[in-house]
Amino acid sequence: MAITLPPEATKQIVASIKRYVAEHLEQEIGDLQAGLLLDFFLKEIGPTVYNTAVHDAQMYIQDRLSDMEGVCYEKEFNYWVDRLPRTRKP
């Protein structure tokens, strides 16, 4: 599955890459170079980040589902049990 970004997010990321390169590598790059870096990151690193996020989400949901019975269980036919007179033992 190819990772795609909305145009507005792409513009912000390109600007961020340009700023990062300027501040940390002391070089100026244009929109084309920053866009090419973004494409590389999305194709090379993006799948790992995506797969890790999907795995984390899956584990979170499985943890919640495994405890569903304990969290959501309600005793059945309990109306009369709560209303029975308590008998004393001699």
C-alpha positions as CSV (number, residue, x, y, z in Angstrom):
1,M,0.0,0.0,0.0
2,A,1.5,3.3,-1.1
3,I,1.5,6.0,1.5
4,T,0.0,9.2,0.2
5,L,-0.3,12.5,1.9
6,P,-2.8,15.4,1.4
7,P,-1.4,18.3,-0.6
8,E,-1.5,20.7,2.4
9,A,0.4,18.2,4.5
10,T,2.9,17.7,1.7
11,K,3.5,21.5,1.5
12,Q,4.1,21.7,5.2
13,I,6.5,18.7,5.2
14,V,8.5,20.1,2.3
15,A,8.8,23.4,4.1
16,S,9.9,21.5,7.3
17,I,12.5,19.5,5.4
18,K,13.9,22.7,3.8
19,R,14.2,24.3,7.3
20,Y,15.8,21.2,8.8
21,V,18.4,21.0,6.0
22,A,19.1,24.8,6.4
23,E,19.5,24.7,10.2
24,H,21.3,21.3,10.6
25,L,23.2,20.9,7.4
26,E,23.7,24.6,6.7
27,Q,22.6,24.2,3.1
28,E,19.7,25.7,1.2
29,I,17.6,23.3,-0.9
30,G,14.6,24.0,-3.1
31,D,11.1,22.6,-3.2
32,L,12.1,19.9,-5.7
33,Q,15.0,18.5,-3.6
34,A,12.9,18.6,-0.5
35,G,10.0,16.9,-2.4
36,L,12.4,14.2,-3.6
37,L,13.6,13.6,-0.1
38,L,10.0,13.3,1.1
39,D,9.3,10.8,-1.7
40,F,12.3,8.8,-0.7
41,F,11.3,8.8,3.0
42,L,7.8,7.7,2.2
43,K,8.9,4.8,0.0
44,E,11.9,3.7,2.1
45,I,11.0,4.5,5.7
46,G,7.2,5.0,5.5
47,P,6.2,1.3,5.3
48,T,8.2,0.5,8.5
49,V,6.5,3.3,10.3
50,Y,3.1,2.3,8.9
51,N,3.5,-1.4,9.8
52,T,4.6,-0.5,13.3
53,A,1.6,1.7,13.8
54,V,-0.8,-0.9,12.5
55,H,0.8,-3.5,14.8
56,D,0.6,-1.2,17.8
57,A,-3.1,-0.5,17.1
58,Q,-3.8,-4.2,16.7
59,M,-2.1,-5.0,20.0
60,Y,-4.1,-2.2,21.7
61,I,-7.4,-3.5,20.4
62,Q,-6.5,-7.1,21.2
63,D,-5.7,-6.1,24.8
64,R,-9.0,-4.3,25.1
65,L,-10.9,-7.2,23.6
66,S,-9.2,-9.9,25.7
67,D,-10.6,-8.1,28.9
68,M,-14.0,-7.4,27.4
69,E,-15.8,-10.1,29.3
70,G,-14.4,-8.9,32.6
71,V,-15.3,-5.3,31.9
72,C,-18.7,-5.9,30.2
73,Y,-20.1,-9.0,32.0
74,E,-23.3,-8.6,33.9
75,K,-24.7,-11.4,36.0
76,E,-27.9,-12.9,34.7
77,F,-31.1,-13.7,36.6
78,N,-29.9,-11.9,39.6
79,Y,-33.1,-10.1,40.6
80,W,-34.4,-12.6,43.1
81,V,-31.0,-13.5,44.5
82,D,-30.6,-9.9,45.8
83,R,-34.1,-10.0,47.3
84,L,-34.1,-13.4,49.1
85,P,-34.2,-13.1,52.9
86,R,-30.9,-13.8,54.5
87,T,-31.1,-16.8,56.7
88,R,-29.1,-17.0,59.9
89,K,-27.1,-20.0,60.7
90,P,-27.4,-21.2,64.3
